[in-house]
């Protein structure tokens, strides 16, 4: 089933708190007829719009195609956490890829965060706020977090992470569930839909043209490549694939490595001072494999996300299980009003590391950010723009990240991963 349309109304942002608190522009026209461009970008999320912005600033003609709206997918629905690094520790990366490559990857992840800070400085309503904590459910997990923080401090001079013992963690996050953790002052959180909306406007100001309501059905490789929609096509010297978890199976080399999964978020009614669950305006994620992630909104709502689903369709009832996860962590929120509940689709890989690849001589892709996409996906767009302009060093380094094909390719990835995730979900419930 096509992930573009299984869970959403065509061209309509979900009824999220993000959409309710964002001044969305009118819908842009769809592509009709034939156009030519230096670059055609498929997907108008963080990755595609960042690529378009940086390409247009270099003087290239850029066309962006999206089946729905700019920011419609995961870019406009996610938890807004601007995390440090990747979904594997730097110790792991150094062991697998060598110290030099690991250092280069770390430096790029730091650049990715700085890019968002710089953009937010000129767009204050993006609401960048510093601080992301990681809560550990066991003393052993807390010790592992703190070993990783020590490695970053000793190896890269990154001294932004505080170790939190059980008392410090529970003073910061008002739950009895965590045995400790860390607080990364160099990470942060944003309003993601406002960010992607401003990114689209910046790309257009630089000269890129965005067509909405323009699903790509087929790409014919060649020089130029032909990118076909229902009512038109683009002839382009280069193609950037930036659909992530929403990309249909039109390029098997991408979908063999990237699987769409769903995650869900609820927004409570504004909380009273007595109900507040965070001592600081930070974001939090925890050590569950089926991760919980949360933060406060600017109007004192608690935004709580989690409950991954590995079927392409959303459950009929999103709210009940999600709220149960929230109140099991924070019993003081039992009975609080829930004003918004929404879901979205992200892309994951077998390794939980981004899949960055050259699909054809003039076609490149970045996807599968696996929950670390707020910073890394936009940065990947910039890096793809650099590669098209002839500066491929960073692209080639990102492409070193291992992202193997799913067993059985696109056909068997969902059932096999569902079995694996069911096992991990059971381990989470049992606390093992």
C-alpha positions as CSV (number, residue, x, y, z in Angstrom):
1,X,0.0,0.0,0.0
2,X,1.3,3.4,-1.0
3,X,2.5,5.2,2.2
4,X,1.6,8.5,0.7
5,X,-2.1,8.1,1.0
6,X,-2.8,5.2,3.4
7,X,-3.3,7.4,6.5
8,X,-3.9,10.9,5.4
9,X,-6.3,13.1,3.3
10,X,-4.6,14.3,0.2
11,X,-3.0,17.7,0.6
12,X,-4.1,18.2,4.2
13,X,-1.8,18.5,7.1
14,X,-2.9,16.3,10.0
15,X,-4.9,18.0,12.8
16,X,-1.9,18.4,15.0
17,X,-1.0,21.0,17.6
18,X,1.8,21.9,15.2
19,X,-0.7,22.7,12.4
20,X,-2.9,24.6,14.8
21,X,0.0,26.8,15.9
22,X,1.5,27.5,12.5
23,X,0.5,30.1,9.9
24,X,0.5,27.8,6.9
25,X,0.7,29.3,3.4
26,X,-1.9,28.6,0.7
27,X,-1.4,25.4,-1.3
28,X,1.0,25.8,-4.2
29,X,0.0,24.7,-7.7
30,X,0.6,21.2,-9.1
31,X,3.0,20.5,-11.9
32,X,1.3,20.6,-15.3
33,X,3.1,19.9,-18.6
34,X,6.8,19.7,-19.2
35,X,9.5,21.7,-17.4
36,X,13.3,21.5,-17.4
37,X,15.7,22.1,-14.5
38,X,19.2,21.5,-13.5
39,X,17.9,19.5,-10.5
40,X,14.6,17.9,-9.7
41,X,14.0,17.2,-6.0
42,X,11.4,14.6,-5.0
43,X,10.0,15.4,-1.6
44,X,9.5,18.7,0.2
45,X,10.6,17.9,3.7
46,X,13.7,18.9,5.6
47,X,16.0,17.0,3.2
48,X,14.5,18.1,-0.1
49,X,14.0,21.7,0.9
50,X,17.5,22.0,2.3
51,X,18.9,20.6,-0.9
52,X,16.7,22.9,-2.9
53,X,17.8,26.0,-0.9
54,X,21.5,25.3,-1.1
55,X,21.3,24.4,-4.8
56,X,19.3,27.5,-5.7
57,X,21.8,29.6,-3.7
58,X,24.5,28.2,-6.0
59,X,22.6,29.4,-9.0
60,X,21.1,26.1,-10.2
61,X,17.6,25.9,-11.4
62,X,15.6,23.6,-9.0
63,X,12.2,22.1,-9.2
64,X,10.7,20.4,-6.0
65,X,7.9,17.9,-6.3
66,X,5.7,16.8,-3.4
67,X,2.6,14.6,-3.5
68,X,1.0,16.6,-0.7
69,X,2.3,19.8,0.8
70,X,5.7,21.1,1.8
71,X,6.3,19.7,5.3
72,X,3.4,17.3,5.1
73,X,5.3,14.2,6.1
74,X,7.5,13.5,9.1
75,X,9.2,16.9,8.8
76,X,6.1,18.6,10.0
77,X,4.9,16.0,12.6
78,X,7.9,14.8,14.6
79,X,9.0,15.3,18.2
80,X,11.2,18.3,17.2
81,X,14.3,17.0,19.0
82,X,17.6,18.3,17.6
83,X,19.9,15.6,18.8
84,X,23.6,15.1,18.9
85,X,25.3,12.5,16.8
86,X,23.6,9.4,15.4
87,X,21.6,6.4,16.4
88,X,24.8,4.6,17.2
89,X,27.4,5.8,19.7
90,X,30.6,7.4,18.5
91,X,32.4,4.5,20.2
92,X,30.5,2.1,17.9
93,X,31.2,4.2,14.8
94,X,34.9,4.4,15.6
95,X,35.1,0.7,16.0
96,X,33.2,0.0,12.7
97,X,34.6,2.8,10.5
98,X,37.8,3.9,12.1
99,X,38.7,6.9,14.3
100,X,39.2,9.3,11.4
101,X,35.8,8.6,9.7
102,X,34.1,8.6,13.1
103,X,35.6,12.0,13.9
104,X,34.4,13.4,10.5
105,X,30.9,12.1,11.1
106,X,30.8,13.7,14.5
107,X,32.0,17.0,13.1
108,X,29.2,16.8,10.5
109,X,26.6,16.1,13.2
110,X,27.8,19.1,15.1
111,X,27.5,21.2,11.9
112,X,24.0,19.9,11.4
113,X,22.9,21.2,14.8
114,X,24.6,24.6,14.2
115,X,22.8,24.9,10.8
116,X,19.5,24.8,12.7
117,X,20.7,27.2,15.4
118,X,21.8,29.7,12.7
119,X,18.5,29.3,10.7
120,X,16.5,29.8,13.9
121,X,18.4,32.9,14.9
122,X,16.8,34.6,11.9
123,X,13.4,32.9,12.4
124,X,12.7,33.1,16.1
125,X,9.2,31.6,15.9
126,X,10.9,28.2,15.2
127,X,11.5,28.3,18.9
128,X,14.9,26.6,19.2
129,X,15.5,25.8,22.9
130,X,18.7,24.1,24.2
131,X,18.7,20.8,26.1
132,X,17.8,17.2,25.5
133,X,17.9,14.6,28.3
134,X,18.1,10.9,28.0
135,X,16.3,8.8,30.7
136,X,17.6,5.3,31.6
137,X,15.4,2.7,33.0
138,X,18.3,0.8,34.7
139,X,21.5,1.7,36.4
140,X,23.4,-0.2,33.8
141,X,21.8,1.9,31.0
142,X,22.6,5.1,32.9
143,X,26.2,4.0,33.2
144,X,26.3,3.3,29.5
145,X,25.0,6.8,28.7
146,X,27.6,8.3,30.9
147,X,30.4,6.2,29.3
148,X,29.3,7.6,26.0
149,X,29.4,11.1,27.4
150,X,32.9,10.6,28.8
151,X,34.1,9.3,25.4
152,X,32.7,12.4,23.7
153,X,34.4,14.7,26.2
154,X,37.7,12.8,26.2
155,X,37.9,12.2,22.4
156,X,36.3,15.2,20.9
157,X,36.3,17.8,23.7
158,X,32.5,17.8,23.7
159,X,31.8,19.0,27.3
160,X,28.1,19.8,26.9
161,X,26.7,16.7,28.6
162,X,25.9,16.5,32.4
163,X,25.7,13.1,34.1
164,X,22.6,12.7,36.1
165,X,22.3,10.2,39.0
166,X,18.9,8.9,40.0
167,X,18.1,11.9,42.3
168,X,19.2,14.5,39.7
169,X,17.2,12.8,36.9
170,X,14.1,12.6,39.0
171,X,14.4,16.3,40.0
172,X,14.6,17.2,36.3
173,X,11.9,14.8,35.0
174,X,9.1,14.2,37.4
175,X,8.8,10.4,37.1
176,X,10.0,7.6,39.4
177,X,10.8,5.4,36.3
178,X,14.3,6.5,35.5
179,X,17.5,5.4,37.3
180,X,19.6,8.2,35.9
181,X,20.7,9.5,32.6
182,X,22.4,12.5,30.9
183,X,21.5,16.0,29.9
184,X,23.0,17.3,26.6
185,X,23.0,21.1,26.6
186,X,24.4,21.1,23.1
187,X,21.2,19.5,21.7
188,X,17.8,21.1,21.6
189,X,14.3,21.2,20.3
190,X,12.2,23.2,17.8
191,X,8.7,23.6,16.4
192,X,9.3,21.4,13.3
193,X,6.4,22.5,11.2
194,X,7.3,26.2,11.5
195,X,10.9,25.2,10.6
196,X,10.0,23.3,7.5
197,X,7.5,26.1,6.4
198,X,10.3,28.7,6.7
199,X,12.7,26.4,4.9
200,X,10.3,26.2,2.0
201,X,9.9,30.0,1.9
202,X,13.7,30.4,2.0
203,X,14.1,27.9,-0.9
204,X,11.6,29.8,-3.0
205,X,13.2,33.2,-2.1
206,X,16.5,31.7,-3.5
207,X,14.8,30.7,-6.8
208,X,13.6,27.1,-6.3
209,X,10.1,26.3,-7.6
210,X,7.9,24.0,-5.4
211,X,5.0,22.1,-6.9
212,X,2.5,20.5,-4.5
213,X,-0.1,17.9,-5.2
214,X,2.4,16.3,-7.6
215,X,3.1,12.7,-6.9
216,X,6.0,11.1,-8.7
217,X,5.0,7.9,-10.4
218,X,8.1,7.0,-12.4
219,X,11.7,8.1,-12.9
220,X,13.4,7.2,-16.1
221,X,17.2,7.2,-15.7
222,X,19.3,9.1,-18.2
223,X,21.0,12.3,-18.9
224,X,18.7,14.1,-18.5
225,X,16.5,12.0,-16.3
226,X,12.7,12.2,-16.6
227,X,10.7,12.6,-13.5
228,X,7.0,11.8,-14.3
229,X,3.9,12.9,-12.4
230,X,0.3,12.4,-13.2
231,X,-0.1,15.6,-15.2
232,X,3.5,16.5,-16.2
233,X,7.2,15.7,-16.1
234,X,10.5,17.3,-15.3
235,X,13.6,16.8,-17.4
236,X,16.6,17.3,-15.1
237,X,20.4,16.8,-15.2
238,X,20.3,15.6,-11.6
239,X,17.6,14.0,-9.3
240,X,17.6,14.2,-5.5
241,X,15.4,11.6,-3.8
242,X,14.2,13.0,-0.5
243,X,10.9,11.2,0.2
244,X,12.2,9.1,3.2
245,X,9.4,7.0,4.7
246,X,6.8,8.4,2.3
247,X,8.7,7.5,-0.9
248,X,6.7,4.9,-2.9
249,X,8.5,2.0,-4.4
250,X,9.6,3.8,-7.5
251,X,13.3,3.4,-6.8
252,X,14.0,-0.1,-5.4
253,X,17.6,0.8,-4.5
254,X,16.2,3.1,-1.9
255,X,13.2,1.2,-0.6
256,X,15.3,-2.0,-0.2
257,X,17.2,-0.1,2.6
258,X,14.5,2.1,4.1
259,X,11.3,1.0,5.7
260,X,8.4,3.2,6.6
261,X,7.2,3.0,10.2
262,X,4.7,5.1,12.2
263,X,5.0,7.0,15.4
264,X,2.4,9.0,17.3
265,X,2.1,12.1,19.4
266,X,-0.5,13.6,21.7
267,X,-0.8,17.1,23.0
268,X,-2.5,17.7,26.3
269,X,-4.6,20.7,27.3
270,X,-2.3,23.4,28.8
271,X,-1.0,22.2,32.2
272,X,-1.2,24.0,35.5
273,X,2.0,24.6,37.5
274,X,1.1,21.7,39.7
275,X,0.9,19.3,36.7
276,X,4.3,20.3,35.2
277,X,6.5,17.3,34.6
278,X,9.8,18.9,33.5
279,X,11.8,21.2,35.7
280,X,13.5,22.9,32.6
281,X,12.3,23.6,29.1
282,X,14.1,20.6,27.6
283,X,13.2,17.7,25.4
284,X,13.5,14.1,26.7
285,X,13.9,10.6,25.1
286,X,14.4,7.4,27.0
287,X,16.0,4.0,26.7
288,X,13.0,2.0,25.7
289,X,13.6,0.4,22.3
290,X,10.1,1.5,21.4
291,X,11.2,5.0,22.6
292,X,9.2,7.6,24.5
293,X,9.9,11.2,23.6
294,X,8.4,14.4,25.0
295,X,8.7,18.0,25.8
296,X,6.6,21.1,26.6
297,X,5.0,23.4,24.1
298,X,5.3,27.2,24.2
299,X,1.7,27.3,25.6
300,X,2.3,24.7,28.4
301,X,1.0,21.6,26.6
302,X,2.8,18.4,27.2
303,X,3.8,16.8,23.8
304,X,4.3,13.1,24.3
305,X,5.3,10.7,21.5
306,X,6.0,7.1,21.1
307,X,4.2,3.8,20.3
308,X,5.9,2.9,17.0
309,X,3.8,0.8,14.6
310,X,5.3,-1.4,12.0
311,X,2.2,-1.8,9.8
312,X,1.8,0.8,7.2
313,X,-1.7,1.7,8.4
314,X,-2.4,3.7,11.6
315,X,-4.4,1.9,14.3
316,X,-8.0,2.8,14.5
317,X,-7.5,4.1,18.0
318,X,-4.2,6.0,18.3
319,X,-5.0,7.7,21.6
320,X,-5.7,5.0,24.2
321,X,-2.3,3.1,24.1
322,X,-0.3,6.4,23.7
323,X,-2.0,8.0,26.7
324,X,-1.5,4.8,28.7
325,X,2.3,5.0,28.0
326,X,2.3,8.7,29.1
327,X,0.4,8.1,32.3
328,X,2.5,5.0,33.2
329,X,5.5,7.4,33.2
330,X,3.6,10.3,34.7
331,X,0.7,9.2,36.9
332,X,0.1,12.8,37.9
333,X,-1.2,13.4,34.3
334,X,-4.0,10.7,34.7
335,X,-7.2,12.4,33.6
336,X,-5.6,15.4,31.9
337,X,-7.3,16.6,28.8
338,X,-5.9,15.5,25.4
339,X,-6.6,18.2,22.7
340,X,-4.6,16.7,19.8
341,X,-3.5,13.3,18.7
342,X,-1.7,12.6,15.4
343,X,0.6,10.2,13.7
344,X,3.3,10.2,11.0
345,X,5.6,8.0,9.0
346,X,9.3,8.1,9.3
347,X,12.0,6.0,7.6
348,X,14.3,3.5,9.4
349,X,17.1,1.3,8.3
350,X,18.4,-2.1,9.4
351,X,21.3,-0.4,11.2
352,X,19.2,2.6,12.4
353,X,21.8,4.8,10.6
354,X,21.0,7.0,7.5
355,X,21.1,5.5,4.1
356,X,23.0,7.9,1.8
357,X,23.7,6.6,-1.6
358,X,24.3,7.3,-5.3
359,X,21.5,5.5,-7.0
360,X,22.6,6.4,-10.5
361,X,25.4,8.6,-11.9
362,X,23.1,11.7,-11.7
363,X,20.6,10.5,-9.0
364,X,21.3,10.6,-5.2
365,X,19.3,9.8,-2.1
366,X,19.3,10.3,1.6
367,X,16.8,8.6,3.9
368,X,16.2,6.4,6.9
369,X,17.2,8.8,9.6
370,X,15.6,6.5,12.2
371,X,14.5,9.2,14.7
372,X,17.5,11.4,14.3
373,X,16.3,13.3,11.3
374,X,15.5,16.8,12.6
375,X,19.2,17.8,12.4
376,X,20.6,15.1,10.1
377,X,18.1,15.2,7.3
378,X,18.4,18.9,6.6
379,X,22.2,18.5,6.7
380,X,22.0,15.6,4.3
381,X,20.1,17.9,1.9
382,X,22.9,20.4,2.1
383,X,25.5,17.7,1.6
384,X,23.7,16.4,-1.5
385,X,23.7,19.9,-2.9
386,X,27.4,20.1,-2.4
387,X,27.9,16.8,-4.1
388,X,25.9,17.9,-7.2
389,X,28.1,21.0,-7.3
390,X,31.2,18.9,-7.4
391,X,32.1,18.8,-3.7
392,X,31.3,15.2,-2.7
393,X,33.6,14.7,0.3
394,X,31.0,15.0,3.0
395,X,28.5,13.0,0.9
396,X,31.0,10.2,0.5
397,X,31.7,10.1,4.2
398,X,28.0,9.9,5.1
399,X,27.7,7.1,2.5
400,X,30.1,5.1,4.6
401,X,27.4,4.6,7.3
402,X,26.2,1.0,7.0
403,X,22.6,0.7,5.9
404,X,22.2,-2.9,4.5
405,X,19.3,-4.1,2.5
406,X,16.4,-5.6,4.4
407,X,16.2,-9.4,4.0
408,X,14.1,-10.0,1.0
409,X,14.3,-6.4,-0.1
410,X,11.1,-4.4,-0.2
411,X,8.8,-7.3,-0.2
412,X,9.8,-9.0,3.1
413,X,11.2,-6.0,5.1
414,X,7.9,-5.3,6.9
415,X,7.0,-8.8,8.1
416,X,10.5,-9.6,9.2
417,X,11.0,-6.3,11.0
418,X,7.6,-6.6,12.6
419,X,8.7,-9.9,14.2
420,X,11.9,-8.3,15.4
421,X,10.2,-5.2,16.8
422,X,7.6,-7.3,18.6
423,X,10.4,-9.1,20.4
424,X,12.0,-5.8,21.4
425,X,8.6,-4.4,22.5
426,X,8.1,-7.5,24.7
427,X,11.5,-6.9,26.2
428,X,10.5,-3.3,27.0
429,X,7.4,-4.5,28.7
430,X,9.3,-7.0,30.8
431,X,12.1,-4.6,31.6
432,X,14.9,-6.9,30.2
